[in-house]
C-alpha cells in the first residue's frame, strides 16, 4: 500500500526540481503580461486609420519601448511634423513634444 519513506522523498525531490525548473519561465511570462499591451485595430476595407496610444514611463530614467506589428501595411509615425499633420487630419487633438521622436 503505502510508499516507503525513500519513495516519498524521491517524489518530493522530483516535485521541487520540477517547480524550480519551471519557475523562471513562469516569472518571465507573468512579468511580460504585466508590461505588455496589445491593441487591435480593425478599420473598414480601404479605410485609412490613425490612432495614438499614450505611453507613460514610470521610471526616472529613459527606457526603450518596442512596438511590433505583423501587417506590412502599417507604419509607426516617427516624425513630429507627420504626427501633427495626421493628428489634425483625423481631429484627435493632443500635443506633440518635439523630443518624443528620437
Secondary structure as the mmCIF struct_conf table of DSSP 4:
data_model
#
loop_
_struct_conf.conf_type_id
_struct_conf.id
_struct_conf.beg_label_comp_id
_struct_conf.beg_label_asym_id
_struct_conf.beg_label_seq_id
_struct_conf.end_label_comp_id
_struct_conf.end_label_asym_id
_struct_conf.end_label_seq_id
HELX_LH_PP_P HELX_LH_PP_P1 UNK A 2 UNK A 4
HELX_RH_AL_P HELX_RH_AL_P1 UNK A 5 UNK A 35
HELX_LH_PP_P HELX_LH_PP_P2 UNK A 43 UNK A 44
TURN_TY1_P TURN_TY1_P1 UNK A 45 UNK A 46
BEND BEND1 UNK A 59 UNK A 61
BEND BEND2 UNK A 70 UNK A 70
TURN_TY1_P TURN_TY1_P2 UNK A 72 UNK A 73
HELX_RH_AL_P HELX_RH_AL_P2 UNK A 80 UNK A 89
TURN_TY1_P TURN_TY1_P3 UNK A 90 UNK A 91
HELX_RH_3T_P HELX_RH_3T_P1 UNK A 98 UNK A 100
#
